[in-house]
Amino acid sequence: MKVMLKREKTNPESCEKIETLRQKMVYVGQTKGIDHPETIRLSQKLDNLLNQYQQKIIK
């Protein structure tokens, strides 16, 4: 499932980073497990990127 991101207020690179990281996290979660430290690290990194993205949209 691809997440649709509003690109009007952000640059396309931000959206691409988010989608790439999301895909990597899903892959690692499926191969190593959702409780694997790498999956958790990627999830936290994705959370941070999404928070930054959301802040840009609000402004």
Buried (B, 14 or more C-beta within 10 A) or exposed (E): EEEEBEEEEBEEEBBEBBEEBBEBBBEBBEEEEEEEEBBBEBBEBBEEBBEEBEEEEEE
